[in-house]
Amino acid sequence: MTKFSPPPLDQIAKHYAFALRSYVADASETALMQAYNIAREALACGVQLAEYMEFHCAAANPLLAGQSHAQASRERVDLFMVEFLSVYDMALQGYKNTVPQLQQEIADRLRIEAQLREKSAELLAERDKLDQLVSERTSEVLLKAKDLEKTLAQLRQTNREQAEFTYAISHDLKSPSNTIAMLSEELQVSLGDQMGAEGAELVSLIRKTSARMGRLVEDVLAYSRCLEHQMPMVAIDLNSMLAEVLEDLRYDIAQSQAEISLAPLPPIIGEPMQVKLLFQNLLSNAMKFRLPAQPARISVTAKTRRRQVAITVRDNGIGIAPAHFDRIFGLFQRLHTHDAYAGSGIGLALCKRIVGNLGGSIRLSSQPGAGSAFTVALKREAP
């Protein structure tokens, strides 16, 4: 590709002289237009006005000398020169208008660049502060995580020791309790009528107390096993499990004349031994705390949620005042005497512990004389 190069000054001068001579000779519009085109070439070549005046005079003087119509020729020379200079005038006006605008644009650009540099410096400073803050917070979190990990290990160790201690004490108490029961029974058999009514009543109280102590020991053992029970979670068919629970509670059902209705229950995720113990306690309590001289009516229903199953055990028993809702889940907490309702006060505490082990929750809805409804939320087995 040929590179464009503007014509030299002498060539422009020759073109100018030829065009001027043509226009002076015939005053044609075409010759006059040549002034405009040559001026553009001269402007592109950087021809200064002083240089233009030189080759204009060089071209005009011969034309004006010895002319018979000098006035007409002079007018045509002047018009040709004005046409040429109009290009320069337009360029000059454009320059005058453009320069302030360019200067303003440059000033605006410099101002914006300064603002950008300032904001960039502020951002860098803020980033450094943020990095420092994140580093400090990360260090704090790591320290707290280590402290929590240490505390968790201590809690696990404490729970383990508590469970072992409770189991050991309960196991040691079980043998004396069984011995007392055996000796009181042997005493009643051996002495028979020789004890009299008062002696027989005392022996009966001893046996009842021993039996109550035995139940308490069994409940404490069950509770201690749940303190540190880390069995793997598996899918559980609640329908089959509750059928087994009802079979185990057959004697209690007959004694309370209970009618128990079971709705179809969805499968859950849990530890079988603990889940069975949970519902055994809930159903046993529902039969135990019934209204006097009134058969127990118990229903077990379920509602499936997104990730949980809410199982409700509802009864028509004596009910519980809302003021006692928190208390009944405490260890060894009782609202009634042993004579009115037997028990150790561990059952609902055990239920709460089991539900916590299974990652669920338990809540109560009840009013005195209007029955109770215990709702247990457990993990749902994925469909």
Helices and strands as residue ranges (DSSP letters): H 9-26, H 29-44, H 49-64, H 70-191, G 192-195, H 196-227, E 234-236, H 238-248, H 250-256, E 259-262, E 268-270, H 272-288, E 297-304, E 308-314, G 322-324, G 327-329, H 347-357, E 361-366, E 372-379
